[in-house]
Amino acid sequence: MRRRKKKGSDIKLLSYNNYVIRENIESLKGKWHERFGNNNPIHAEFGTGRGKFITTLAKENPDINYIAMEIKEEVLLKAVEKAAEQNLTNILFIWGDVNQIEEYFDKGELERVYINFCDPWPKKRWAKRRLTHTSFLNKYYNILNEKGEVHFKSDNEGLFEFTLNEICNNPWKLKNICLDLGNNEDVYNVTTEYEDKFMSQGMKIYRCEAQKVINSLK
């Protein structure tokens, strides 16, 4: 189904100029710490949706800087409004395309990347569009520092299986794999809007973490 754009959402989104970065994003490459005004670790969520997840983290962790990226302006607006309502000062929003992250971030500039409930692109010929495909994992590897991690969640079992295999075939260490997050009391979990809906329907949520491996022979 073709996405309907909400009239005026782009103008309203750009009115939050203290939060939203749309133009000349490339000019901040290597300068994100300067933009935040501190040297705190930077975590980024690619495909932030309506922003419940990332704004909750920002509120709970004031000593971490957060960057939320989303390409759909009417959805991103909801996330920005959440941050503004809470007067969060450690979060910025990029209205941009995840395919261009190496143009937006320098090598080693981020400490953690979150990928939550991305499009599974189920057909085999669409595999390269999946945000956990090797081509994207290589991008994350480049922009993450030596302690860098990717945290991934999905409701799609096929995508999760694909993701585990892609991670294992690249210089990453898999850890904290969970096959039913909603029933795992040992994992502290900040949910997304989609996740709340899925869990209310009794659907399983799959989660894993991938830690960057330096000097791998792979």
SEFINU-812239 format. One record per residue (C-alpha): x, y, z. Coordinates in steps of 0.5 Angstrom, whole numbers, plus 500, padded with zeros to 3 digits. Example, Ala and Ser with C-alpha at 12.3 -4.5 7.8 and 13.67 -1.06 7.14 Angstrom:
BEGIN
525 / 491 / 516
527 / 498 / 514
# end
This chain:
BEGIN
500 / 500 / 500
503 / 507 / 498
504 / 511 / 504
500 / 517 / 505
504 / 523 / 507
500 / 528 / 512
500 / 535 / 509
504 / 540 / 513
508 / 535 / 517
514 / 537 / 514
514 / 544 / 515
512 / 543 / 522
518 / 538 / 523
523 / 543 / 521
520 / 548 / 526
524 / 544 / 531
530 / 546 / 529
534 / 545 / 535
532 / 537 / 535
531 / 536 / 527
537 / 536 / 522
535 / 535 / 515
540 / 539 / 511
547 / 539 / 510
547 / 533 / 515
554 / 531 / 512
557 / 537 / 515
556 / 534 / 522
561 / 528 / 520
566 / 527 / 525
563 / 533 / 529
557 / 530 / 533
560 / 531 / 539
561 / 538 / 538
554 / 538 / 536
552 / 535 / 543
557 / 540 / 546
560 / 534 / 550
564 / 527 / 549
559 / 523 / 552
558 / 516 / 548
553 / 516 / 542
548 / 511 / 541
544 / 511 / 534
537 / 508 / 532
536 / 507 / 525
529 / 507 / 523
526 / 510 / 530
519 / 510 / 528
514 / 514 / 533
520 / 515 / 538
518 / 511 / 544
524 / 507 / 545
529 / 512 / 543
526 / 518 / 547
525 / 513 / 553
533 / 511 / 553
534 / 519 / 553
530 / 520 / 559
533 / 514 / 563
541 / 515 / 561
542 / 523 / 561
550 / 521 / 560
549 / 518 / 553
547 / 522 / 547
542 / 519 / 542
541 / 520 / 535
534 / 518 / 532
534 / 517 / 524
527 / 516 / 520
526 / 517 / 513
518 / 518 / 514
517 / 525 / 516
510 / 524 / 519
512 / 519 / 523
519 / 522 / 525
515 / 528 / 527
511 / 524 / 533
518 / 522 / 535
520 / 529 / 536
514 / 531 / 539
516 / 526 / 545
523 / 529 / 546
520 / 536 / 546
515 / 535 / 551
520 / 532 / 556
525 / 537 / 554
530 / 532 / 553
537 / 535 / 551
541 / 529 / 549
538 / 527 / 543
538 / 529 / 536
534 / 527 / 530
536 / 526 / 523
531 / 526 / 517
535 / 522 / 513
536 / 515 / 509
540 / 510 / 513
543 / 508 / 506
547 / 514 / 507
550 / 513 / 514
557 / 513 / 512
556 / 520 / 509
553 / 522 / 516
558 / 519 / 521
566 / 518 / 521
569 / 512 / 523
569 / 510 / 530
564 / 516 / 532
558 / 511 / 535
558 / 506 / 540
552 / 503 / 539
547 / 502 / 534
539 / 500 / 535
535 / 496 / 529
528 / 495 / 531
523 / 492 / 527
525 / 494 / 521
522 / 491 / 514
523 / 484 / 513
523 / 485 / 505
521 / 477 / 505
523 / 476 / 498
530 / 473 / 497
531 / 478 / 491
530 / 484 / 496
535 / 481 / 501
540 / 487 / 500
535 / 491 / 503
535 / 488 / 510
538 / 493 / 515
542 / 487 / 517
545 / 484 / 511
552 / 484 / 510
552 / 491 / 506
549 / 494 / 512
553 / 491 / 517
559 / 493 / 514
557 / 500 / 515
555 / 499 / 522
562 / 496 / 523
565 / 502 / 520
562 / 508 / 524
562 / 504 / 531
568 / 505 / 535
572 / 499 / 538
567 / 497 / 543
561 / 498 / 538
555 / 494 / 538
549 / 493 / 534
542 / 491 / 538
537 / 488 / 534
530 / 486 / 535
524 / 483 / 530
518 / 480 / 530
519 / 476 / 524
523 / 469 / 525
525 / 469 / 518
529 / 476 / 518
532 / 474 / 525
534 / 467 / 523
537 / 471 / 517
540 / 476 / 521
544 / 471 / 526
547 / 468 / 520
549 / 474 / 517
552 / 476 / 523
556 / 470 / 524
559 / 470 / 517
562 / 477 / 519
567 / 480 / 524
562 / 480 / 530
561 / 476 / 536
553 / 474 / 538
551 / 475 / 545
545 / 475 / 549
540 / 472 / 544
533 / 471 / 546
527 / 468 / 542
522 / 470 / 546
523 / 477 / 549
516 / 478 / 552
517 / 472 / 557
524 / 473 / 559
525 / 477 / 565
532 / 477 / 566
533 / 482 / 560
531 / 489 / 561
527 / 491 / 555
525 / 498 / 553
519 / 497 / 548
517 / 501 / 541
510 / 502 / 540
510 / 496 / 535
513 / 492 / 540
507 / 493 / 545
502 / 492 / 540
505 / 485 / 538
506 / 483 / 545
499 / 485 / 546
497 / 480 / 541
502 / 474 / 544
507 / 475 / 538
514 / 473 / 540
519 / 478 / 540
526 / 476 / 538
533 / 480 / 540
540 / 479 / 539
546 / 483 / 540
552 / 483 / 536
559 / 486 / 538
564 / 488 / 534
571 / 484 / 533
577 / 487 / 532
583 / 484 / 528
578 / 478 / 526
581 / 473 / 521
574 / 473 / 517
# end
